[in-house]
Amino acid sequence: MLKNTEIANLSRRYAVQTVAAVAVLSLAVLSLQTFAHVDGLVPPLVVSAVFALMVEMADIYLWKRIAEANQAMLPTFFSAVSGFRMLLALFTLVGCYIAVGRDAMLEYCLVFMAFYLWMIAHHSVFFSRVTNSHTECDKENK
């Protein structure tokens, strides 16, 4: 069982990692535009960065609330987050398609894919470590 202080520390760490990773990915995209002379990456970057920050912050906020209230529901939460994130990504890309048209979608899809894959990896690695470390501690305490 996670204690409230551990939950607060973990949620803070997740938020800091999210902001740092979005900053690094944004700098990578901007440097690609600058040094490789790839034009038109700023609007896809803005959409992708805002999407990543909003979804990840909502993810950690909901995880914190559920972990404090009823930790037995966390496996259901992890499954729901994955499906909801995918639907939000799909709706976001459809909205981009409607707004910018077919010709500009390659840049949107490539930049968005980098952020999306990072979000999946970050979520999976972070919460698998949290779950595994506390499962081992619970076994040792029994």
N, C-alpha and C positions, 0 to 999 in steps of 0.2 A: 504494500500500500504506500502510495506517495503521500508525503506530508504537505501541508499547505505552503510551507517555506520552500520545499523542493519544487513544487508546482510553479511557484512564482519565479524562482531562479531559472527553471527550465524554459518557461515562457519568455522570459527576458532574453535568455541566450538565443532562443529560436528567432526572436525579433531582430536582434543584433546581427545574427548570421544572415538573415534575409536581406536587411538593408545593405550590409557589406557586399553580399553576392550580387545584388541588383546593381550596385555601384560599379563593381568590377565588370560585370557583363555589359553595362552601359558604356564604360570606358573602352571595352574591347570592340564594341560596335562602332563607336565614334572613331577609334583609331583605324578600323577597317575602312571607314568612309574617308578618312583623311589620307592615309598612306596608300591604300589600294585604289583610291579615286573611284569609289563606288558611290554614286549619287542616290539620293532619295531614301536614306536610311533613318533620318531623324523622326519622321512621323511613325514608322513602324516601331522604332525604339521607344517612343513615348507611349504608344499603345501597349507594348509588351511590358515595359517597366511599371506602368500604372496597374495593369492586370496582375502582374506578379506581386506587387506590394499589397494590393487590395485583397487578393485571394489568400496570400500567406498570412496577413494580419488577421483576417477573419478566421482562418484556420486555427491560429494559435489562440485567439480569443475564445472560440468555441471549445477547443481542447481544454483550456484552463477551466472554463465553467463546468464542463462535464467531469473533468478529473477531480474537481473540488466537490461536486455533488454526488456522483455515482460512477466510480471507476470501472464497474462491471460493464458499463455501456461503451467503453472505449473501443473495443473491436468493431462494434457496429458503426461507431463514428468514423473510424479509419476507412471502412468500406464506403460509407456515404460520401466522405470527402473526395475520394477518388472519382466517383461517378459525377458528383456535382462539379468538380473542377473540369472534367472533360466536357460536360455540357456548357459550362461558361466559356470555355475555350472555343467550342464550336460556334456558339452564338456570337462571340467576339469576332471571329474570323468571317462569319457571314455578314456581320455589320460592316466590317472593313471592305468586304467585296462589294457590298451595296454602295458604300461611300466613295471608294476609289476606282472601282471597275476592275475588269479582268487583267488589264495590262500591268497594273502596279502590284498585283497580289503576290508575285514571286518574292519580293523583298519583305512583305508583311509575313508571309509564311515562314521564310527562313529565319528571320529575327525572332518571331514569335516561338518557333520551334526550339530555338536555343534556350529561351527563358522557360518554356514549358517543360522541357526535359530536365532542366536544372531543378525546377520546382518538384517534379516527381522524385528525383534522386535525393534532394534535400529532405523532403518529407519522409521518404522511406528509410534513409540512413539514420536520421535524427530519432525518429520514434521507434525504430527497431532497437537502437542502442538503449533508449530509455526503458523500453519494455523488457529487454533482455537483462539489463543490469538490475532492475528491481525484481524481476522474477527470480534471479539467482540469490538476491538478498532475502527474499521471502522464504526460499527453500532452506537457506542457512539458519534462519531464525526459528524454524520449526523443529 
